[in-house]
Amino acid sequence: MEPEDLDLFGPPASEDPEGDALRFAPLAERMRPRRLADLVGQEALVGEGTVLRRAVERGVLPSLLLHGPPGCGKTTLARVLAREISADFREVSAVSSGVKTLRDVVAAAKQARRRDRRTVLFIDEIHRFNKAQQDAILPAVENGTVTLIGATTENPSFEVNAPLRSRCHVVRLEPLPRTTIERLLDRALADEELGLGGLGVRLEGEACEELIRRSNGDARIAMNLLESCVQALPEGEQEVAVETVAALARENTVLYDKASGRHYDHASALQKSLRGSDPDAALYWAAKMLAAGEDPRFVARRVLVTAAEDVGLADPQALTVAVAAFQALEFLGMPEARIPLAEAIVYVATAPKSNSAMRAIDAAMTAITDEGESFEVPPHLRMTGESKSAYRSPHGAPGHFRADDYLPGELAGRTFYVPGELGAEKEIARRVKGALGRGRRRALDPGRPPERGE
């Protein structure tokens, strides 16, 4: 091998990635399918007779955005598709790459095109690219210099720029079903060249079921867990027991990533469980987030937001409890703070619900946006000017209430706050509909006769 062929940061340029070096890769990497015929679990997308399969068999590959959970086969599919059309495959990660990397890949792709070679550019976690980075690749996709395959766990409609998204086919990949995970495990145990077949190991029936359950549709987790179980076998043992699977899985298979969309999926599940008055579900999602290493302050803030947004005036004490839990977290730290946090979760989940305050402030802000921000303060409400003497304090009036005009004249009579009818807000509703409501109507029409009770 010539010196110029050496790469200090990777394998020699001439080395076949499927050769000897692959034997030292993790099991999940060794067992990746390398042909369409070997792909399992995504038959609806690339099975016999599907649109994409027929296109690839004709040597045609459109740009794609692969959207799906971790371990469902996005990277594997991209590599297989590039191989099937005999294209150069360039893989970059949006986490560690920038515009310069993309420009280098495009330059290499232009050189390859002069040799009549196509280039598939695979961008993992493409949602991590900002607008400028996504825009940088757009011309090369438009003119066909590269065929783009982007992989993301996020919804491309929200995370990928519209110009780039419009030039790609968006493809949804589902979590792998248990039957597919079982087939992949069987294949790994039987393959003597790249798998574990040469070791003669096997899984107990219950161990296999536990491993499939723990993988939760993620082939990578299944392969990594299987490999760990085999490596943990005592010398002379050839059967993996269910206890081994459970012990090794306990610390490794919390399906949650603070840097991915699942972070927000779990936060959403927690808040919706609180809003839906299900304390058990809310406790479960909070516990899962904490077990995955989530910042407990983030969990506490979700509870606090829900107390204000969804419990609101139906039980104002809920906000006090949520704030107290957050403060207890700061004072105590974990794990002790899990207890006041759980108290707040249960309290907020079981409290009566009202979002009237949120709807009221949103309605007021909409009025400002839609109808103008320049309405003047009525003269009698100002701090200065001759008209300030026209202001009449409600203190000293019956019930400490005096009918007056407090809104700008252009918004006279506008109602933003509509009280709910649950919990403590029933009393607020009674007051709004009673003396306060009558007083407001009288302020709008000073000539109307007093109502009973005024």
Secondary structure, DSSP 8 states (H G I E B T S, - for coil): --GGG--TTSS-TT--TTSGGGGGS-HHHHT---SGGG--S-HHHHSTT-HHHHHHHTT----EEEE--TTSSHHHHHHHHHHHTT-EEEEEETTT--HHHHHHHHHHHHHHHHTT--EEEEEETGGGS-HHHHHHHHHHHHTTSSEEEEEESS-HHHHS-HHHHTTSEEEE-----HHHHHHHHHHHHH-SSSSSGGGT-EE-HHHHHHHHHHHTT-HHHHHHHHHHHHHTS-TT--EE-HHHHHHHHTTT-----TTSHHHHHHHHHHHHHHHTT-HHHHHHHHHHHHHTT--HHHHHHHHHHHIIIIIGGG-THHHHHHHHHHHHHHHH-TTTTHHHHHHHHHHHHHS----HHHHHHHHHHHHHHHH-S-----GGG-SSSGGGGG---STTSGGG------S-GGGTT-------SSTTHHHHHHHHHTHHHHHHHHHH-TTS---TT-
